[in-house]
């Protein structure tokens, strides 16, 4: 995401988009559960059951997301001076666990159906329901992608990954039902196993990203470089070192050392730091910045390895 895109939204606008995304996600999941439950009962398809279970996990994860995003948007308080942004990657970890659990359940159901095959019924109804599910999911994803573009929310990104997986699940289920209608009944559980393995992969990806954020991974290289460039552009800054960055919810935390002329008064050093901070905030309005001023004759410490 470009700096220009980031600067178009303030925290209040980002909060509004995040809340709308969580409400839309929960509402979509509930509608899809109702539709797929009816289809699973009518068809007896394990692939449709797989898609239903996936939607149930989506609903549970979306509700967790709603609560986590609401909590993460709360302002800092006496006990949480850095805010509540870590609620988002925590929600991501919970979602990863839900997704992994659903995948294991699907594999067990599919193996049972391979060992004990049963004919499908009303497959055309199942296909119709899944086409509706694909349309509803695609609309939600379009909105979620827009929210992610502006907010870079970990929780919404994880939720969108759910629903992207859901598109694949629904499409594969339609193919499985079609093949089953042509007499290839074993393709139904085999497709369900393939879907489950992809869901497991998605769970691992979400879990990894969440853990990295909880461990205060540095911001992306391009953002780190842009912050460094902005600081060095000030005419009275002689050097920049020890830049540390991390993200918590919608807030970027930035720490840096500015090297300034040795003899300037403290009040002047403070003014320069304020001007650098203002320049960074112009590009990243969601940043929380801490600057330390060093004399330019002091050698900066050896940088950490990449």
GINORNOR-V253222 format. One record per pair of residues at least 12 apart in sequence whose ideal C-beta (glycine too) atoms are under 8 Angstrom apart, sorted by the first residue. I is the first residue (numbers start at 1). J is the second residue. Records with the same first field share a line. If there is no record, write none. Layout:
I->J ; J
This chain:
1->149 ; 152
3->223 ; 226 ; 283 ; 284
5->149 ; 150
6->150 ; 283 ; 284 ; 285 ; 286
7->282 ; 283 ; 284 ; 285
8->150
9->150 ; 151 ; 285
10->285
11->250 ; 285 ; 286
13->150
14->150 ; 151 ; 250 ; 286
15->73 ; 250
17->146 ; 147 ; 150 ; 151
18->69 ; 73 ; 147 ; 151 ; 153 ; 155 ; 156 ; 250
19->69 ; 70 ; 73
20->143 ; 147
21->69 ; 143 ; 144 ; 147 ; 153 ; 156 ; 159
22->62 ; 65 ; 66 ; 69 ; 70 ; 155 ; 156 ; 159
23->66
24->140 ; 143 ; 144
25->58 ; 62 ; 65 ; 66 ; 140 ; 144 ; 159 ; 163
26->59 ; 62 ; 63 ; 66
28->136 ; 137 ; 140 ; 163
29->55 ; 58 ; 59 ; 62
30->59
31->136
32->55 ; 58 ; 133 ; 136 ; 137 ; 166
33->52 ; 55 ; 56 ; 59
35->129 ; 132 ; 133
36->48 ; 51 ; 52 ; 55 ; 129 ; 130 ; 133
37->52
38->129
39->52 ; 125 ; 126 ; 129 ; 130
40->52 ; 126
42->121 ; 122 ; 125 ; 126
43->120 ; 121 ; 122 ; 123 ; 125 ; 126 ; 177
44->118 ; 119 ; 120 ; 121
45->120 ; 123 ; 126 ; 173 ; 176 ; 177 ; 180 ; 188
46->109 ; 110 ; 113 ; 188 ; 189 ; 192
47->172 ; 173 ; 176 ; 177 ; 188 ; 189 ; 191 ; 192 ; 195
48->126 ; 129 ; 130 ; 173 ; 177
49->106 ; 109 ; 192
50->106 ; 109 ; 110 ; 169 ; 173 ; 192 ; 195 ; 196
51->130 ; 133 ; 166 ; 169 ; 170 ; 173 ; 195
53->102 ; 105 ; 106 ; 109
54->102 ; 106 ; 162 ; 165 ; 166 ; 169 ; 195 ; 199
55->133 ; 166
56->102
57->98 ; 99 ; 101 ; 102 ; 162
58->159 ; 162 ; 163 ; 166
60->98
61->94 ; 95 ; 98 ; 99 ; 158 ; 159 ; 162
62->159 ; 162
64->91 ; 94 ; 95 ; 98
65->91 ; 95 ; 155 ; 156 ; 158 ; 159
67->91
68->87 ; 88 ; 90 ; 91 ; 155
69->87 ; 88 ; 91 ; 153 ; 155 ; 156
71->84 ; 87
72->84 ; 85 ; 86 ; 87 ; 88 ; 155 ; 249 ; 250
73->249 ; 250
82->248 ; 251 ; 253 ; 288
83->248 ; 249 ; 251
84->249
85->247 ; 248 ; 249 ; 250 ; 251
86->213 ; 214 ; 248 ; 249
87->155 ; 249
88->153 ; 154 ; 155 ; 213 ; 249
89->154 ; 155 ; 209 ; 210 ; 211 ; 213 ; 214
90->210 ; 214
91->154 ; 155 ; 158
92->154 ; 155 ; 158 ; 206 ; 207 ; 209 ; 210 ; 213
93->206 ; 207 ; 210 ; 211 ; 214
95->158 ; 159 ; 162 ; 206
96->158 ; 203 ; 204 ; 206 ; 207 ; 210
97->203 ; 207
99->162 ; 165 ; 199 ; 200 ; 202 ; 203 ; 206
100->199 ; 200 ; 203 ; 204
102->196 ; 199
103->196 ; 197 ; 199 ; 200 ; 203
104->196 ; 200
106->192 ; 193 ; 195 ; 196 ; 199
107->192 ; 193 ; 196 ; 197
109->189 ; 192
110->189 ; 190 ; 192 ; 193 ; 196
111->189 ; 193
113->188 ; 189 ; 192
114->186 ; 189 ; 190
117->185 ; 186
119->185
120->177 ; 180 ; 181 ; 185 ; 188
123->177 ; 178 ; 180 ; 181
124->181
126->173 ; 177
127->174 ; 177 ; 178
130->170 ; 173 ; 174 ; 177
131->174
133->166 ; 170
134->167 ; 170 ; 171
137->163 ; 166 ; 167 ; 170
138->167
140->163
141->160 ; 163 ; 164 ; 167
144->156 ; 159 ; 160 ; 163
145->160
148->160
151->250
152->247 ; 250
153->249 ; 250
154->209 ; 210 ; 213
157->209
158->206 ; 209 ; 210
161->202 ; 205 ; 206
162->202
165->198 ; 199 ; 202
168->195 ; 198
169->195 ; 199
172->191 ; 194 ; 195
173->191 ; 195
175->187 ; 191
176->188 ; 190 ; 191 ; 192
213->247 ; 248
216->246
217->246 ; 247
218->244 ; 245 ; 246
219->245 ; 246 ; 247 ; 252
223->245 ; 252 ; 284
224->243 ; 245
226->283
227->243 ; 245 ; 254 ; 256 ; 280 ; 283 ; 284
228->240 ; 243
230->276 ; 279 ; 280 ; 283
231->243 ; 256 ; 258 ; 276 ; 279 ; 280
233->279
234->272 ; 275 ; 276 ; 279
236->260 ; 261 ; 264 ; 272
237->258 ; 259 ; 260 ; 272 ; 276
238->259 ; 260 ; 261 ; 296
239->258 ; 259 ; 296 ; 300
240->256 ; 257 ; 258 ; 259
241->256 ; 257 ; 259 ; 294 ; 300 ; 301 ; 303
242->255 ; 256 ; 257 ; 292 ; 300 ; 301
243->255 ; 256 ; 257
244->256
250->286
251->286 ; 287 ; 288
252->284 ; 286 ; 287 ; 288
253->287 ; 288 ; 290
254->280 ; 284 ; 287 ; 288 ; 289 ; 290
255->289 ; 290 ; 291 ; 292
256->289 ; 290 ; 291 ; 292
257->291 ; 292 ; 293 ; 294 ; 300
258->272 ; 273 ; 276 ; 291 ; 292 ; 293 ; 294
259->294 ; 295 ; 296 ; 298 ; 300
260->272 ; 293 ; 294 ; 295 ; 296
261->295 ; 296
262->295 ; 296 ; 297
269->293
270->293
272->293
273->291 ; 293
276->291
277->289 ; 291
